[in-house]
């Protein structure tokens, strides 16, 4: 867990859930990947005492176990204690839940996955990259409906839905726009416009929206950051130790 990211967001592990949909994004002009944010939120919500379900489309469970250990979170223990449940859509369960075959339509496989997630007990549901469903051959409207029903389900549970969209997703696509409309909190990481720097890796912004008020922006906060295997340093632009 990255303490400076919690400070940036104004969050504590003792807080109640503040958001019902968190969208994570990464972008250019020099691209930096945002999955480190997923690792943080898995760790944060587990430490907050919430039951977490991770539906992994982009990476395998061992990847998350290793990444979690680097920031002080033992995911193997959390899984064995029932605090974390992983639906491995990339691995062994891919054929069962998402593969397309002669007997099932695209929409029915998403329905099966929804019913599985609906039957599970969770307070926080994380889908590591929902856009990958499009790469598996699913119709964009079906994926949008799937996302909508998951969001409704999450709100009924009083929970939080989190997903990530990479820079490879067209920002004008219907799925991208749907995610932005639903999100009560959008966190985006971008590489520096000036290119790579060993002391400043990119820009971090958080946009808090009130969806009951026509999705108007309540607050936008932006800073810069440096990421290592185990730490995330966040600072105001121009205040990196290398600059000062």
Backbone as CSV, one residue per row, in Angstrom:
resi,resn,N_x,N_y,N_z,CA_x,CA_y,CA_z,C_x,C_y,C_z
1,UNK,0.844,-1.188,0.000,0.000,0.000,0.000,0.882,1.243,0.000
2,UNK,0.513,2.229,-0.789,1.288,3.463,-0.897,0.664,4.544,-0.008
3,UNK,1.317,4.845,1.103,0.763,5.808,2.050,0.603,7.195,1.431
4,UNK,1.536,7.582,0.564,1.443,8.918,-0.025,0.259,9.040,-0.985
5,UNK,-0.147,7.917,-1.591,-1.338,7.954,-2.435,-2.589,8.128,-1.579
6,UNK,-2.622,7.488,-0.420,-3.741,7.698,0.508,-3.818,9.150,0.946
7,UNK,-2.666,9.737,1.229,-2.638,11.145,1.629,-3.112,12.039,0.485
8,UNK,-2.693,11.708,-0.720,-3.091,12.471,-1.907,-4.610,12.460,-2.074
9,UNK,-5.229,11.300,-1.799,-6.680,11.161,-1.947,-7.439,11.578,-0.691
10,UNK,-6.732,11.729,0.417,-7.387,12.052,1.676,-8.106,10.859,2.274
11,UNK,-7.546,9.667,2.090,-8.171,8.425,2.566,-7.419,7.858,3.762
12,UNK,-8.181,7.163,4.634,-7.606,6.382,5.722,-8.256,5.003,5.723
13,UNK,-7.540,4.008,6.229,-8.080,2.641,6.230,-9.276,2.507,7.166
14,UNK,-9.455,3.468,8.055,-10.588,3.420,8.983,-11.839,4.064,8.398
15,UNK,-11.726,4.666,7.214,-12.866,5.342,6.597,-13.861,4.350,6.013
16,UNK,-15.111,4.760,5.938,-16.110,4.012,5.175,-15.824,4.204,3.684
17,UNK,-16.417,3.345,2.862,-16.249,3.491,1.417,-16.748,4.861,0.967
18,UNK,-15.895,5.571,0.210,-16.245,6.921,-0.214,-16.750,6.983,-1.649
19,UNK,-16.416,5.988,-2.464,-16.772,6.011,-3.874,-17.514,4.733,-4.244
20,UNK,-18.373,4.816,-5.283,-19.023,3.587,-5.755,-18.491,3.122,-7.102
21,UNK,-17.707,3.983,-7.783,-17.054,3.566,-9.031,-15.750,4.347,-9.178
22,UNK,-14.643,3.616,-9.214,-13.329,4.234,-9.383,-12.770,3.804,-10.736
23,UNK,-12.436,4.779,-11.566,-11.859,4.519,-12.881,-10.388,4.904,-12.857
24,UNK,-9.543,3.969,-13.274,-8.106,4.207,-13.365,-7.723,4.293,-14.833
25,UNK,-6.902,5.275,-15.180,-6.517,5.471,-16.580,-5.020,5.759,-16.666
26,UNK,-4.422,5.400,-17.811,-3.064,5.840,-18.090,-3.025,6.457,-19.474
27,UNK,-2.023,7.308,-19.691,-1.986,8.015,-20.960,-0.632,8.616,-21.255
28,UNK,-0.572,9.351,-22.388,0.675,9.889,-22.914,0.867,11.335,-22.543
29,UNK,1.776,12.027,-23.252,2.386,11.622,-24.520,3.440,10.523,-24.410
30,UNK,4.175,10.432,-23.291,5.065,9.289,-23.084,4.366,8.382,-22.077
31,UNK,3.986,7.193,-22.513,3.045,6.382,-21.759,3.689,5.735,-20.535
32,UNK,2.917,5.720,-19.450,3.302,5.005,-18.252,2.096,4.179,-17.818
33,UNK,2.319,2.929,-17.458,1.224,2.021,-17.152,0.693,2.267,-15.739
34,UNK,-0.616,2.048,-15.552,-1.265,2.359,-14.285,-1.574,1.164,-13.381
35,UNK,-1.202,-0.077,-13.716,-1.568,-1.196,-12.835,-1.076,-1.078,-11.395
36,UNK,-0.025,-0.278,-11.150,0.428,-0.107,-9.763,-0.686,0.477,-8.891
37,UNK,-1.610,1.214,-9.520,-2.753,1.731,-8.772,-3.679,0.599,-8.333
38,UNK,-3.847,-0.415,-9.208,-4.647,-1.583,-8.837,-4.045,-2.280,-7.621
39,UNK,-2.738,-2.462,-7.627,-2.072,-3.134,-6.509,-2.324,-2.378,-5.210
40,UNK,-2.266,-1.048,-5.306,-2.520,-0.242,-4.113,-3.935,-0.445,-3.593
41,UNK,-4.929,-0.393,-4.476,-6.306,-0.473,-4.017,-6.660,-1.860,-3.490
42,UNK,-6.080,-2.905,-4.073,-6.278,-4.243,-3.508,-5.793,-4.268,-2.068
43,UNK,-4.575,-3.775,-1.860,-3.991,-3.750,-0.520,-4.781,-2.847,0.422
44,UNK,-5.140,-1.658,-0.065,-5.833,-0.682,0.785,-7.168,-1.223,1.288
45,UNK,-7.977,-1.760,0.387,-9.302,-2.206,0.800,-9.238,-3.461,1.669
46,UNK,-8.252,-4.320,1.453,-8.074,-5.466,2.337,-7.694,-4.999,3.737
47,UNK,-6.802,-4.040,3.829,-6.402,-3.511,5.140,-7.532,-2.743,5.802
48,UNK,-8.457,-2.270,4.993,-9.615,-1.564,5.540,-10.684,-2.528,6.042
49,UNK,-10.467,-3.821,5.842,-11.395,-4.827,6.351,-12.515,-5.185,5.404
50,UNK,-12.383,-4.838,4.114,-13.426,-5.122,3.138,-13.124,-6.416,2.380
51,UNK,-14.166,-7.173,2.093,-14.002,-8.369,1.259,-13.833,-7.918,-0.190
52,UNK,-12.783,-8.415,-0.843,-12.431,-7.985,-2.193,-12.505,-9.164,-3.151
53,UNK,-13.094,-8.933,-4.315,-13.049,-9.893,-5.416,-12.293,-9.250,-6.562
54,UNK,-11.293,-9.963,-7.062,-10.501,-9.500,-8.195,-10.798,-10.378,-9.399
55,UNK,-11.371,-9.781,-10.443,-11.597,-10.488,-11.704,-10.455,-10.107,-12.632
56,UNK,-9.539,-11.055,-12.865,-8.306,-10.737,-13.574,-8.390,-11.147,-15.033
57,UNK,-8.349,-10.150,-15.882,-8.345,-10.351,-17.332,-6.977,-10.095,-17.939
58,UNK,-6.227,-9.192,-17.330,-4.953,-8.771,-17.913,-3.768,-9.558,-17.380
59,UNK,-3.818,-9.924,-16.100,-2.700,-10.614,-15.468,-3.195,-11.837,-14.696
60,UNK,-2.274,-12.737,-14.377,-2.604,-13.950,-13.636,-2.532,-13.689,-12.131
61,UNK,-3.185,-14.521,-11.313,-3.100,-14.355,-9.852,-1.676,-14.322,-9.306
62,UNK,-0.744,-15.181,-9.782,0.628,-15.098,-9.252,1.270,-13.728,-9.449
63,UNK,0.935,-13.071,-10.551,1.466,-11.724,-10.789,1.018,-10.781,-9.678
64,UNK,-0.255,-10.860,-9.295,-0.764,-9.983,-8.243,-0.180,-10.342,-6.887
65,UNK,0.056,-11.628,-6.657,0.669,-12.056,-5.398,2.063,-11.449,-5.259
66,UNK,2.864,-11.542,-6.318,4.223,-10.992,-6.290,4.185,-9.470,-6.145
67,UNK,3.326,-8.812,-6.915,3.234,-7.353,-6.856,2.761,-6.886,-5.485
68,UNK,1.816,-7.623,-4.899,1.332,-7.268,-3.568,2.407,-7.394,-2.509
69,UNK,3.243,-8.423,-2.631,4.297,-8.625,-1.631,5.292,-7.473,-1.624
70,UNK,5.481,-6.838,-2.770,6.431,-5.727,-2.855,5.967,-4.505,-2.087
71,UNK,4.653,-4.379,-1.892,4.139,-3.221,-1.152,3.541,-3.649,0.192
72,UNK,3.998,-4.823,0.672,3.660,-5.236,2.030,2.321,-5.907,2.210
73,UNK,1.782,-6.514,1.156,0.481,-7.174,1.247,0.633,-8.649,0.861
74,UNK,0.316,-9.539,1.791,0.417,-10.977,1.554,-0.905,-11.479,0.991
75,UNK,-1.025,-11.515,-0.328,-2.290,-11.888,-0.946,-2.589,-13.377,-0.786
76,UNK,-1.551,-14.214,-0.713,-1.797,-15.644,-0.487,-2.488,-15.856,0.844
77,UNK,-2.064,-15.133,1.863,-2.707,-15.230,3.172,-4.129,-14.675,3.114
78,UNK,-4.307,-13.560,2.426,-5.645,-12.967,2.324,-6.610,-13.915,1.612
79,UNK,-6.104,-14.625,0.595,-6.942,-15.591,-0.120,-7.293,-16.764,0.796
80,UNK,-6.308,-17.281,1.512,-6.547,-18.430,2.391,-7.491,-18.087,3.533
81,UNK,-7.487,-16.831,3.959,-8.369,-16.396,5.049,-9.736,-15.949,4.546
82,UNK,-9.930,-15.974,3.212,-11.238,-15.644,2.650,-11.510,-14.172,2.483
83,UNK,-10.478,-13.341,2.647,-10.676,-11.895,2.493,-10.609,-11.457,1.036
84,UNK,-9.902,-12.242,0.222,-9.738,-11.947,-1.196,-10.084,-13.183,-2.003
85,UNK,-10.881,-12.995,-3.039,-11.200,-14.085,-3.950,-10.857,-13.629,-5.361
86,UNK,-10.170,-14.488,-6.099,-9.729,-14.150,-7.446,-10.478,-15.003,-8.459
87,UNK,-11.096,-14.349,-9.427,-11.707,-15.034,-10.560,-10.716,-14.898,-11.709
88,UNK,-10.014,-15.981,-12.006,-8.924,-15.944,-12.978,-9.472,-16.111,-14.388
89,UNK,-9.862,-14.991,-14.977,-10.429,-15.025,-16.321,-9.352,-15.200,-17.381
90,UNK,-8.122,-14.870,-17.033,-7.033,-15.020,-17.984,-6.515,-16.459,-18.030
91,UNK,-6.669,-17.178,-16.934,-6.106,-18.511,-16.828,-7.111,-19.627,-16.974
92,UNK,-7.199,-20.465,-15.967,-7.945,-21.718,-16.087,-9.440,-21.524,-16.290
93,UNK,-10.002,-20.426,-15.767,-11.444,-20.239,-15.884,-11.852,-19.489,-17.146
94,UNK,-10.880,-19.094,-17.973,-11.212,-18.325,-19.179,-12.174,-19.081,-20.078
95,UNK,-11.890,-20.358,-20.328,-12.760,-21.143,-21.194,-14.159,-21.280,-20.611
96,UNK,-14.232,-21.421,-19.290,-15.520,-21.656,-18.647,-16.430,-20.429,-18.694
97,UNK,-15.823,-19.233,-18.508,-16.648,-18.037,-18.370,-16.677,-17.109,-19.581
98,UNK,-15.632,-17.130,-20.394,-15.561,-16.121,-21.432,-15.350,-16.650,-22.837
99,UNK,-15.006,-17.900,-22.998,-14.720,-18.384,-24.343,-15.989,-18.416,-25.172
100,UNK,-15.816,-18.177,-26.457,-16.945,-18.180,-27.372,-17.018,-19.545,-28.041
101,UNK,-18.175,-20.132,-28.046,-18.321,-21.438,-28.671,-19.670,-21.525,-29.359
102,UNK,-19.945,-22.659,-29.951,-21.163,-22.791,-30.754,-22.424,-22.788,-29.902
103,UNK,-22.299,-23.137,-28.643,-23.483,-23.276,-27.799,-23.894,-21.989,-27.104
104,UNK,-22.975,-21.002,-27.036,-23.278,-19.788,-26.289,-22.979,-18.554,-27.118
105,UNK,-23.834,-17.545,-26.978,-23.588,-16.263,-27.624,-22.666,-15.425,-26.747
106,UNK,-22.156,-14.344,-27.317,-21.301,-13.448,-26.547,-22.005,-12.932,-25.297
107,UNK,-23.250,-12.499,-25.457,-23.972,-11.902,-24.344,-24.253,-12.919,-23.247
108,UNK,-24.472,-14.175,-23.611,-24.781,-15.178,-22.587,-23.557,-15.527,-21.754
109,UNK,-22.354,-15.465,-22.346,-21.160,-15.721,-21.544,-20.944,-14.599,-20.536
110,UNK,-21.232,-13.359,-20.916,-21.155,-12.254,-19.966,-22.236,-12.388,-18.899
111,UNK,-23.385,-12.894,-19.270,-24.446,-13.129,-18.293,-24.003,-14.162,-17.269
112,UNK,-23.333,-15.219,-17.739,-22.820,-16.242,-16.826,-21.822,-15.635,-15.845
113,UNK,-20.931,-14.783,-16.369,-19.944,-14.145,-15.510,-20.614,-13.220,-14.508
114,UNK,-21.608,-12.465,-14.959,-22.337,-11.577,-14.045,-22.994,-12.388,-12.925
115,UNK,-23.630,-13.482,-13.284,-24.305,-14.307,-12.276,-23.318,-14.881,-11.274
116,UNK,-22.118,-15.226,-11.741,-21.085,-15.722,-10.822,-20.691,-14.629,-9.837
117,UNK,-20.435,-13.424,-10.355,-20.036,-12.312,-9.495,-21.179,-11.899,-8.572
118,UNK,-22.405,-12.010,-9.059,-23.575,-11.668,-8.255,-23.714,-12.607,-7.056
119,UNK,-23.365,-13.863,-7.245,-23.516,-14.860,-6.185,-22.404,-14.796,-5.142
120,UNK,-21.338,-14.083,-5.465,-20.201,-14.007,-4.550,-20.418,-12.906,-3.522
121,UNK,-19.731,-13.055,-2.386,-19.792,-12.054,-1.325,-18.604,-11.112,-1.465
122,UNK,-18.890,-9.841,-1.639,-17.821,-8.862,-1.756,-18.325,-7.465,-1.442
123,UNK,-17.391,-6.620,-1.051,-17.673,-5.201,-0.861,-16.978,-4.372,-1.930
124,UNK,-15.863,-4.907,-2.453,-15.106,-4.225,-3.498,-14.860,-5.215,-4.625
125,UNK,-15.257,-4.835,-5.833,-15.030,-5.659,-7.022,-14.060,-4.922,-7.937
126,UNK,-12.958,-5.598,-8.283,-11.936,-5.003,-9.137,-11.824,-5.821,-10.418
127,UNK,-11.998,-5.163,-11.554,-11.770,-5.786,-12.865,-10.554,-5.093,-13.457
128,UNK,-9.480,-5.855,-13.673,-8.217,-5.171,-13.957,-8.177,-4.467,-15.315
129,UNK,-8.969,-4.886,-16.281,-9.059,-4.131,-17.540,-10.294,-4.612,-18.299
130,UNK,-11.391,-3.916,-18.098,-12.651,-4.374,-18.682,-12.645,-4.281,-20.204
131,UNK,-11.791,-3.440,-20.771,-11.752,-3.295,-22.234,-11.261,-4.563,-22.927
132,UNK,-10.576,-5.443,-22.196,-10.090,-6.685,-22.795,-11.235,-7.614,-23.196
133,UNK,-12.414,-7.377,-22.640,-13.577,-8.156,-23.075,-13.867,-7.914,-24.550
134,UNK,-13.562,-6.715,-25.014,-13.745,-6.417,-26.441,-12.777,-7.241,-27.281
135,UNK,-11.560,-7.411,-26.784,-10.559,-8.189,-27.522,-10.917,-9.666,-27.586
136,UNK,-11.762,-10.104,-26.643,-12.201,-11.497,-26.636,-13.399,-11.724,-27.553
137,UNK,-13.818,-10.663,-28.241,-14.876,-10.813,-29.227,-16.247,-10.365,-28.776
138,UNK,-16.337,-9.793,-27.595,-17.640,-9.360,-27.096,-18.048,-8.027,-27.714
139,UNK,-19.315,-7.901,-27.997,-19.877,-6.680,-28.546,-19.771,-5.555,-27.526
140,UNK,-19.447,-4.350,-28.009,-19.261,-3.230,-27.085,-20.530,-2.927,-26.300
141,UNK,-21.686,-3.015,-26.916,-22.938,-2.772,-26.197,-23.147,-3.796,-25.087
142,UNK,-22.764,-5.054,-25.353,-22.888,-6.090,-24.325,-21.956,-5.804,-23.156
143,UNK,-20.745,-5.350,-23.455,-19.791,-5.029,-22.386,-20.292,-3.838,-21.574
144,UNK,-20.853,-2.844,-22.241,-21.403,-1.679,-21.539,-22.560,-2.093,-20.636
145,UNK,-23.443,-2.958,-21.138,-24.547,-3.444,-20.309,-24.028,-4.245,-19.117
146,UNK,-23.014,-5.069,-19.353,-22.394,-5.846,-18.285,-21.845,-4.918,-17.207
147,UNK,-21.144,-3.867,-17.640,-20.601,-2.887,-16.704,-21.715,-2.187,-15.933
148,UNK,-22.776,-1.816,-16.640,-23.900,-1.137,-16.000,-24.525,-2.004,-14.910
149,UNK,-24.769,-3.269,-15.217,-25.388,-4.156,-14.227,-24.466,-4.412,-13.038
150,UNK,-23.153,-4.484,-13.298,-22.214,-4.638,-12.188,-22.226,-3.403,-11.295
151,UNK,-22.325,-2.237,-11.913,-22.370,-1.001,-11.127,-23.626,-0.950,-10.271
152,UNK,-24.758,-1.330,-10.837,-26.006,-1.377,-10.075,-25.878,-2.375,-8.921
153,UNK,-25.302,-3.547,-9.208,-25.110,-4.569,-8.180,-24.208,-4.058,-7.064
154,UNK,-23.127,-3.381,-7.446,-22.197,-2.846,-6.456,-22.880,-1.838,-5.543
155,UNK,-23.716,-0.990,-6.114,-24.417,0.014,-5.303,-25.429,-0.643,-4.364
156,UNK,-26.051,-1.716,-4.837,-26.982,-2.447,-3.963,-26.258,-3.056,-2.771
157,UNK,-25.019,-3.479,-3.005,-24.218,-4.061,-1.932,-23.598,-2.980,-1.046
158,UNK,-23.764,-1.714,-1.436,-23.087,-0.634,-0.725,-21.596,-0.698,-0.922
159,UNK,-21.192,-1.164,-2.113,-19.781,-1.428,-2.367,-19.166,-0.483,-3.365
160,UNK,-18.048,-0.929,-3.926,-17.270,-0.113,-4.850,-16.797,-0.983,-6.001
161,UNK,-16.933,-0.467,-7.220,-16.465,-1.132,-8.436,-15.266,-0.357,-8.970
162,UNK,-14.197,-1.087,-9.292,-12.973,-0.456,-9.788,-12.550,-1.143,-11.074
163,UNK,-12.206,-0.350,-12.083,-11.637,-0.924,-13.295,-10.604,0.024,-13.870
164,UNK,-9.822,-0.511,-14.804,-8.743,0.247,-15.428,-8.949,0.277,-16.932
165,UNK,-8.669,1.421,-17.534,-8.657,1.554,-18.991,-7.285,2.044,-19.419
166,UNK,-6.645,1.303,-20.308,-5.331,1.702,-20.791,-5.446,2.755,-21.891
167,UNK,-4.309,3.355,-22.209,-4.267,4.396,-23.233,-4.602,3.852,-24.618
168,UNK,-4.589,2.522,-24.759,-4.898,1.916,-26.052,-6.390,1.963,-26.377
169,UNK,-7.219,2.270,-25.381,-8.662,2.353,-25.599,-9.008,3.721,-26.170
170,UNK,-9.777,3.738,-27.233,-10.177,4.988,-27.880,-11.015,5.819,-26.917
171,UNK,-10.562,7.046,-26.651,-11.283,7.893,-25.693,-12.641,8.343,-26.224
172,UNK,-12.891,8.133,-27.501,-14.194,8.461,-28.073,-15.121,7.244,-28.142
173,UNK,-14.637,6.097,-27.670,-15.469,4.891,-27.721,-16.592,4.974,-26.698
174,UNK,-17.658,4.242,-26.964,-18.819,4.252,-26.066,-18.451,3.699,-24.690
175,UNK,-17.590,2.667,-24.642,-17.188,2.084,-23.359,-16.406,3.093,-22.525
176,UNK,-15.497,3.793,-23.159,-14.700,4.807,-22.466,-15.616,5.892,-21.886
177,UNK,-16.538,6.382,-22.703,-17.442,7.445,-22.240,-18.347,6.945,-21.115
178,UNK,-18.788,5.690,-21.201,-19.640,5.125,-20.159,-18.890,5.065,-18.832
179,UNK,-17.647,4.605,-18.869,-16.846,4.533,-17.650,-16.665,5.912,-17.033
180,UNK,-16.396,6.908,-17.865,-16.199,8.260,-17.344,-17.488,8.823,-16.738
181,UNK,-18.635,8.484,-17.316,-19.912,8.977,-16.775,-20.232,8.332,-15.430
182,UNK,-19.895,7.054,-15.281,-20.221,6.345,-14.046,-19.272,6.682,-12.900
183,UNK,-18.041,7.026,-13.232,-17.002,7.179,-12.211,-17.282,8.338,-11.267
184,UNK,-17.225,8.050,-9.963,-17.264,9.116,-8.967,-15.857,9.591,-8.634
185,UNK,-14.873,8.753,-8.984,-13.473,9.150,-8.829,-12.688,8.597,-10.016
186,UNK,-11.984,9.469,-10.718,-11.130,9.070,-11.825,-9.690,9.433,-11.485
187,UNK,-8.810,8.441,-11.535,-7.392,8.668,-11.264,-6.624,8.356,-12.537
188,UNK,-5.818,9.296,-12.984,-5.087,9.118,-14.232,-3.604,9.370,-14.020
189,UNK,-2.785,8.490,-14.604,-1.340,8.709,-14.618,-0.911,8.940,-16.059
190,UNK,-0.033,9.900,-16.243,0.485,10.215,-17.572,1.990,10.412,-17.498
191,UNK,2.671,9.989,-18.561,4.089,10.264,-18.651,4.327,11.740,-18.875
192,UNK,5.548,12.163,-18.639,5.891,13.572,-18.814,5.908,13.956,-20.286
193,UNK,5.446,15.146,-20.575,5.470,15.625,-21.944,6.874,15.815,-22.473
194,UNK,7.831,15.982,-21.552,9.223,16.198,-21.956,9.983,14.888,-22.128
195,UNK,9.306,13.752,-21.910,9.970,12.465,-22.065,10.385,11.861,-20.736
196,UNK,11.200,10.819,-20.792,11.582,10.073,-19.600,12.504,10.873,-18.693
197,UNK,12.265,10.741,-17.378,13.142,11.311,-16.368,13.303,10.291,-15.252
198,UNK,14.503,10.089,-14.771,14.712,9.105,-13.710,14.252,9.617,-12.357
199,UNK,14.033,10.915,-12.238,13.634,11.499,-10.961,12.149,11.822,-10.876
200,UNK,11.510,12.043,-12.014,10.067,12.312,-12.066,9.486,11.425,-13.158
201,UNK,8.639,10.490,-12.766,8.144,9.518,-13.739,6.890,9.967,-14.474
202,UNK,6.123,10.867,-13.861,4.917,11.288,-14.553,4.019,12.174,-13.716
203,UNK,2.834,12.415,-14.251,1.817,13.241,-13.596,0.674,12.370,-13.102
204,UNK,0.168,12.716,-11.945,-0.933,11.985,-11.311,-2.064,12.967,-11.039
205,UNK,-3.266,12.630,-11.512,-4.405,13.519,-11.265,-5.589,12.709,-10.741
206,UNK,-6.376,13.340,-9.908,-7.595,12.727,-9.368,-8.747,13.698,-9.565
207,UNK,-9.824,13.211,-10.176,-11.019,14.019,-10.400,-12.169,13.399,-9.633
208,UNK,-12.720,14.153,-8.695,-13.853,13.701,-7.895,-15.120,14.287,-8.483
209,UNK,-16.092,13.419,-8.812,-17.341,13.881,-9.413,-18.530,13.533,-8.527
210,UNK,-19.516,14.395,-8.603,-20.795,14.141,-7.944,-21.781,13.726,-9.028
211,UNK,-22.048,12.413,-9.152,-22.888,11.937,-10.251,-24.342,12.340,-10.081
212,UNK,-24.711,12.745,-8.876,-26.082,13.214,-8.671,-26.257,14.647,-9.157
213,UNK,-25.148,15.286,-9.504,-25.186,16.679,-9.950,-24.674,16.781,-11.382
214,UNK,-25.244,15.921,-12.259,-24.919,15.944,-13.675,-23.419,15.731,-13.941
215,UNK,-22.807,14.884,-13.064,-21.395,14.509,-13.214,-20.453,15.709,-13.257
216,UNK,-20.827,16.782,-12.564,-19.964,17.961,-12.561,-18.717,17.699,-11.724
217,UNK,-17.621,18.343,-12.086,-16.372,18.151,-11.371,-16.439,18.874,-10.024
218,UNK,-16.252,18.129,-8.955,-16.191,18.750,-7.642,-14.790,19.259,-7.342
219,UNK,-13.805,18.396,-7.647,-12.438,18.760,-7.301,-11.470,18.006,-8.199
220,UNK,-10.456,18.702,-8.677,-9.389,18.062,-9.426,-8.060,18.397,-8.776
221,UNK,-7.287,17.377,-8.497,-5.992,17.535,-7.860,-4.931,16.908,-8.742
222,UNK,-3.831,17.611,-8.957,-2.764,17.102,-9.815,-1.408,17.275,-9.132
223,UNK,-0.589,16.238,-9.239,0.783,16.295,-8.727,1.662,15.429,-9.624
224,UNK,2.936,15.371,-9.294,3.864,14.503,-10.006,4.300,13.370,-9.091
225,UNK,4.890,12.319,-9.681,5.255,11.167,-8.865,6.507,10.474,-9.392
226,UNK,7.094,9.698,-8.496,8.184,8.790,-8.840,7.844,7.436,-8.243
227,UNK,7.907,6.391,-9.059,7.510,5.047,-8.645,8.719,4.125,-8.606
228,UNK,8.858,3.389,-7.497,9.840,2.313,-7.418,9.095,1.008,-7.163
229,UNK,9.809,-0.087,-7.022,9.166,-1.377,-6.788,8.297,-1.359,-5.540
230,UNK,8.720,-0.629,-4.521,8.065,-0.702,-3.217,7.465,0.615,-2.733
231,UNK,7.753,1.707,-3.398,7.283,3.000,-2.905,6.747,3.865,-4.039
232,UNK,5.882,4.788,-3.659,5.374,5.801,-4.575,5.549,7.146,-3.898
233,UNK,6.363,7.996,-4.498,6.589,9.332,-3.966,5.764,10.328,-4.786
234,UNK,4.957,11.129,-4.097,4.088,12.106,-4.748,4.467,13.501,-4.267
235,UNK,4.577,14.429,-5.202,5.030,15.768,-4.849,4.465,16.777,-5.832
236,UNK,4.438,18.024,-5.429,3.978,19.094,-6.310,4.972,19.283,-7.444
237,UNK,4.463,19.693,-8.593,5.320,19.905,-9.758,6.447,20.885,-9.416
238,UNK,7.664,20.492,-9.789,8.810,21.359,-9.555,9.449,21.225,-8.194
239,UNK,8.917,20.293,-7.349,9.464,20.152,-6.000,10.161,18.815,-5.783
240,UNK,10.473,18.108,-6.868,11.250,16.876,-6.750,12.588,17.173,-6.078
241,UNK,13.075,16.229,-5.280,14.350,16.429,-4.601,15.483,16.662,-5.591
242,UNK,15.341,16.081,-6.801,16.367,16.269,-7.825,16.391,17.732,-8.296
243,UNK,15.222,18.393,-8.267,15.139,19.804,-8.666,15.604,20.716,-7.548
244,UNK,15.165,20.375,-6.331,15.503,21.241,-5.187,16.946,20.994,-4.737
